[in-house]
Amino acid sequence: MIRAAIPADAPAIAAIWNAVIALPHITFTTDTKSDAAVAQLIVERAGAFWVAERAGTVAGFATFGSFRGGPGYRHTAEHSVMLGRDARGHGMGRALMAAVESGAVVRDVHLLVAGISGGNPDAVAFHDRLGFAQSGKIPQAGRKGGQWYDLILMHKLLFPS
């Protein structure tokens, strides 16, 4: 089941997010997320933050926000989608991304952007299956665990002009 995230989901979302942050090759950040910070983000992104529930438990989440500052980018958003380890392979990621795309269209987002670690080929393949195209690769853009990782940029036009 996909539904809008609520602040009470923050501990479960933070646990999923922090498990991903602990991996060396998925995200470049090492800053973990507190329950309070996630709850605040859910409030700030009301209507742009969803969870996937499995057996009554939050198994994954997706959200989108500004790609870059400035009014010229107001129709472009960057998204995040993360699943708990046991949630992969059950269609939850695809369902979460459908919610992201629908929510983005309602908010007049023309272009969705994905910034993916070069160490995460599964995420590149996932986005490719959803119709995202590779926009570019920034070599050695991130460093984590003593290793450099490329940043793969992918995009999808939600309502082409």
N, C-alpha and C positions, 0 to 999 in steps of 0.2 A: 504494500500500500504506500502510495506517495501522498504526502500532505505537507501543508505549510509548517515550517519550523516554528516552535514557540520557545520562549526563554527557558522553560523547564527541560527542554531537550539539550541544553548547553553541556551538562556533564557527559552525556553520551557522545555528543558531537566532538567535544574536546578530547575524549579518549580515542576516538577514531583518528582525529587530526594529529594528535601527539604520537600515535603509533606510526603514522606515515612520516612525520617529522623525524622520528628516530631512525628511519631507514636512510642510508647514505646516498641513494641514487634517485630518489623520487622528487624531493623538493630541496631547494638550496638553503632554506632557512634552518636554523638550529633553535630558534626562539619558540618554546612551547606555548600553547594556548591555555589560558586559565578559563575556568568555568564562567567567571564574571565577564571576561573579555568576549567570549563567544556569545553569551547572553546579550551583551550590548550590541554586538554585530547583528544578531538576529533582529533586534529592535530597529537598528539603523537600516537594515535591508528588508524591512517588512514587505512582503509581496515578491521578494527576490531571494528567498531562502527556503529550501525544501528538505525533508527527510524521507528516507525509505524505511518503512517498518517491516520487520519479519518476525512473526510470532510475538507481536506486541513490543518488540525491542527495536530501537533505532539501529539500523544496520549500515546506513550510509547517509550522505548529505550532498547537496549541490547548492551553489549560490552564484550570483554574479554581481559585479560592481563596476565602477568606472575603470576604463582602460588607462586613460591618462587625464590629467587635469586640463581645464580650458574648455570653452564652449564649443570649439570645433570638433571635439571628441564626444559630444553628448550622445551621439547615436551609435557609439561603439562601446562594447562592454567586454570584460574579461571574466571568465567563469572558472570555478573550481568544482570538481566532482570527486568525492572520495568514498570508498566503501571499506567496511571492515573486512578482515581477511576471509571470514566465512561467507560473506555476502557476494563474492565475485562469482560470475558465471550463471547467475539466476535472472538476468534481465533487469536488475535494479539500476545499474548505471545508465542503461538506455532509457529507462522510465524517468529517472531523474533528469537526464538531459532533455527529454521531451518537455518536462515541466519548465526547465530553464528556458528553452526556446519559446514556449508559449508565453511565459512571463515576460521575456525580453520583448517579444512582439507587442504585447500590451503596453509596454513602456517606450515604444517607438525606437527600440534598438534595431539598427540596420545590420550591424556586423558583430558577431561573437568571435572572440579571440581566445585561443588556448596557448599558454606558455608551458611547454613540456620539457622536462629534463631529457637530454639525449640518452641518459641511462635508463629510461623507461619506455622501451619500444612497445610494450603492451598498450600504453596510453596513446601512442602515435597510431597504432593499429585500430584502437577503439574509435578515436576521432575520425580516422579515415573511413571506417564503416558507417559513421554517422553523416558523412558528406562533407567533412572538413577537408580543406586543401592545405598543403604545406606552403607557407608564405616565405619561410626562410630559416636559416640556421645561423646562430651566433656562436662561433666556436669559443669554447672555454669561458663561457659567461658566468658560470657558477663554480664554486669550490666548496667541497664538503668532504670530511673524512680524509683529507690529504690528497684528494683527487679532483681534477678539473672535469667539468661536464659541459657539454654544449647545451644551448637553449634552442629548442625547436619551436618555431611559431607556426600555428595553424589558424585558419579562419573559416568562417561560414557566413555567407550572406543570407540573412533571414527573409528579406523581401527585396530581391534584386531590382534595381531601377530600370 
